[in-house]
Amino acid sequence: MHCFAGCQIHDVLGAVGLTVGDLFPTRDLGSLTPEQRREVRRAAAIPKWAGALDVLAMEANVMLLAAAQLDEGRSLHPDDLNRLRIAALRIFDAREVLHAR
């Protein structure tokens, strides 16, 4: 589990009424068929993918705002440049989540 805003896992889970133990199935996965194990892994990845896509959408907006400002001939404030760098790093992180298997 990864929060792109930097929150601690316990805080994120607590906000939705869960604990770290709730993230792990109590079922013995060894008793599942290979196809069932693949399905369990795929189902577990869906929330990560959704979070990564949300991050991509937000960071794309940051980049669009910066591009619009540059298009108008205005330079970016150092804080805005730093935020743009953070956006790029978050996009790279989201890409890693989406490519993880």
Kinemage of the C-alpha trace (Angstrom):
@kinemage 1
@onewidth
@group {chain A} dominant
@subgroup {mainchain}
@vectorlist {calphas} color= white
{ca met a 1} P 0.000 0.000 0.000
{ca his a 2} L 1.361 3.418 -0.902
{ca cys a 3} L -0.007 6.905 -0.273
{ca phe a 4} L 1.308 9.341 -2.865
{ca ala a 5} L 0.721 12.219 -0.435
{ca gly a 6} L 3.137 10.647 2.060
{ca cys a 7} L 0.655 9.528 4.721
{ca gln a 8} L 1.528 6.644 7.032
{ca ile a 9} L -0.195 3.357 6.219
{ca his a 10} L -1.801 3.178 9.669
{ca asp a 11} L -3.353 6.625 9.195
{ca val a 12} L -4.733 5.777 5.749
{ca leu a 13} L -6.211 2.486 6.911
{ca gly a 14} L -7.563 4.009 10.120
{ca ala a 15} L -9.406 6.646 8.101
{ca val a 16} L -11.443 3.896 6.461
{ca gly a 17} L -11.814 1.777 9.601
{ca leu a 18} L -9.204 -0.861 8.787
{ca thr a 19} L -5.963 -2.150 10.275
{ca val a 20} L -2.919 -3.619 8.566
{ca gly a 21} L -4.145 -7.106 9.512
{ca asp a 22} L -7.270 -6.527 7.437
{ca leu a 23} L -5.100 -6.380 4.300
{ca phe a 24} L -4.087 -10.011 4.539
{ca pro a 25} L -6.393 -12.910 3.783
{ca thr a 26} L -6.822 -15.534 6.468
{ca arg a 27} L -7.358 -18.245 3.854
{ca asp a 28} L -4.499 -20.561 3.008
{ca leu a 29} L -3.642 -19.528 -0.554
{ca gly a 30} L -1.760 -22.779 -1.019
{ca ser a 31} L -5.088 -24.586 -1.311
{ca leu a 32} L -6.087 -22.493 -4.327
{ca thr a 33} L -5.545 -23.466 -7.923
{ca pro a 34} L -3.004 -21.424 -9.900
{ca glu a 35} L -5.884 -19.672 -11.681
{ca gln a 36} L -7.547 -18.801 -8.356
{ca arg a 37} L -4.250 -17.419 -7.003
{ca arg a 38} L -3.859 -15.248 -10.124
{ca glu a 39} L -7.402 -13.937 -9.615
{ca val a 40} L -6.693 -13.129 -5.945
{ca arg a 41} L -3.521 -11.229 -6.960
{ca arg a 42} L -5.383 -9.352 -9.705
{ca ala a 43} L -8.205 -8.381 -7.349
{ca ala a 44} L -5.679 -7.123 -4.794
{ca ala a 45} L -4.000 -4.946 -7.451
{ca ile a 46} L -7.169 -3.129 -8.561
{ca pro a 47} L -7.225 -0.591 -5.679
{ca lys a 48} L -3.546 0.208 -6.303
{ca trp a 49} L -4.262 0.762 -9.988
{ca ala a 50} L -7.215 3.025 -9.187
{ca gly a 51} L -5.052 5.082 -6.825
{ca ala a 52} L -2.291 5.359 -9.412
{ca leu a 53} L -4.774 6.532 -12.041
{ca asp a 54} L -6.110 9.181 -9.631
{ca val a 55} L -2.557 10.409 -9.072
{ca leu a 56} L -1.936 10.543 -12.817
{ca ala a 57} L -5.063 12.645 -13.331
{ca met a 58} L -4.124 15.086 -10.563
{ca glu a 59} L -0.517 15.456 -11.691
{ca ala a 60} L -1.596 15.906 -15.314
{ca asn a 61} L -3.641 18.898 -14.133
{ca val a 62} L -0.576 20.330 -12.384
{ca met a 63} L 1.391 19.991 -15.602
{ca leu a 64} L -1.394 21.536 -17.680
{ca leu a 65} L -1.534 24.562 -15.381
{ca ala a 66} L 2.227 25.023 -15.652
{ca ala a 67} L 2.093 24.630 -19.437
{ca ala a 68} L -0.668 27.238 -19.676
{ca gln a 69} L 1.353 29.688 -17.625
{ca leu a 70} L 4.433 29.135 -19.784
{ca asp a 71} L 2.301 29.452 -22.934
{ca glu a 72} L 1.186 32.878 -21.724
{ca gly a 73} L 4.850 33.896 -21.560
{ca arg a 74} L 4.970 33.920 -17.767
{ca ser a 75} L 7.804 32.210 -15.964
{ca leu a 76} L 7.207 29.718 -13.186
{ca his a 77} L 7.863 30.693 -9.581
{ca pro a 78} L 10.487 28.466 -7.888
{ca asp a 79} L 7.711 26.903 -5.772
{ca asp a 80} L 5.792 26.085 -8.950
{ca leu a 81} L 8.909 24.563 -10.531
{ca asn a 82} L 9.383 22.423 -7.434
{ca arg a 83} L 5.734 21.312 -7.590
{ca leu a 84} L 6.238 20.406 -11.248
{ca arg a 85} L 9.214 18.232 -10.295
{ca ile a 86} L 7.101 16.535 -7.622
{ca ala a 87} L 4.381 15.926 -10.214
{ca ala a 88} L 6.898 14.200 -12.476
{ca leu a 89} L 8.152 12.003 -9.627
{ca arg a 90} L 4.594 11.043 -8.679
{ca ile a 91} L 3.873 10.149 -12.296
{ca phe a 92} L 6.950 7.895 -12.333
{ca asp a 93} L 5.774 6.295 -9.052
{ca ala a 94} L 2.294 5.714 -10.501
{ca arg a 95} L 3.867 4.103 -13.552
{ca glu a 96} L 5.728 1.668 -11.294
{ca val a 97} L 2.457 0.745 -9.562
{ca leu a 98} L 0.731 0.161 -12.887
{ca his a 99} L 3.596 -1.997 -14.199
{ca ala a 100} L 4.019 -4.083 -11.016
{ca arg a 101} L 2.935 -7.676 -11.351
